[in-house]
């Protein structure tokens, strides 16, 4: 199965995902076995787990144990960008669904 992966902030700037096929929207196309999890997406992109502070699956915050399906969109977010999400949530900007961690 193939999923679309967006590397946010420093993860992309630091060069993770190099060598993976890119889509036209800035995401990478990653091939995984059926039944894979977000943790396996992180590993498949070559990103150290400790560099990922927050994960999103199809626009909603998720845990790394969440299962992915074909054509899902996974966003891997480092701590600096996750801090921005937290700040927006505390300003009550309707971001509670992604900032409740």
N, C-alpha and C positions, 0 to 999 in steps of 0.2 A: 504494500500500500504506500501511497505517497501523501505527505503532509507538507504544508507551507509553513515556513518558520521565519519569523522576524526577529532579528537581533537588535535590541534597543541600546542606545547610548554607547558606553565604552565597549560593550561586547562586539559591536560591529567595527568601531574605530580601532580596536585592538587586533582585528583581523580574523576573528573566529568565522568559520564558514567558508574560508577561502578554498577553492577547488570544488565546492558544491555548486550544482546548477542554480542559476538565479532566474526568478520570474521577472516580468517587466515592472512589478510593483514594489521592488526592493526586498522581497522575501526570497528565501532559498527553498528549493524543492528537495525534500529528504525522503528517501525510500527506507521503509521500516517493515518488519514482519507484522502481520495482523495481530491485534491484541496488545500492541506496544503502549507504553505509558509516556507521559511528559518527561519523566526521568530518562527514558531511553532516547527521547528527542534531544535532551541536553547532551547526553553522551554522544549521540550520533553527530552532533554539530561540533564536537570536540571542545566544548566549554566545560571548565572545571565547575563542579556543582556549587562550590563555595562562592563563585562569581555571580550566581543567579539568586537574587533576593525575592523575586516575585515572578509568577508565571500566569499567563492568561491563555485560555482555550476558547476560541471563537468569541472573543470580546469580553469574557468573564473571568474573574480571578479563579484560579484552580490550584489544587495541590499537585505535587509531582507524581502522585500515584494515579492521577486521572488517566483513563484510557483515551487514546486518540483513534480517529477513524479517517478513512480516505478523504482527502481534500480539506481536513480540518486546518485551522490557522492557529499556530502556537506562537506566542510572543514571550521571549525570554528577556527579563528586565533586571539590570544590575542595581546595586544598592543606591547609587546616586539618583537614578530615575525613579526608583521605588519611593525614595524620600519625597520627591515632588508629588507623587500620587497621594502620599500620606498628608502632605501639606494641603493639597486641594481638598481632601476629605475633611480636614479639620475646619476648613473655611466654608463647609456645608455647601459644596457646589454640586450636589447630587452624585457624588462619586462613591457613596458608601458601599456599593456592591463590589468595588475593586479595592477599597481601602479598609476593609474590616479585618485586618490581620494584626 
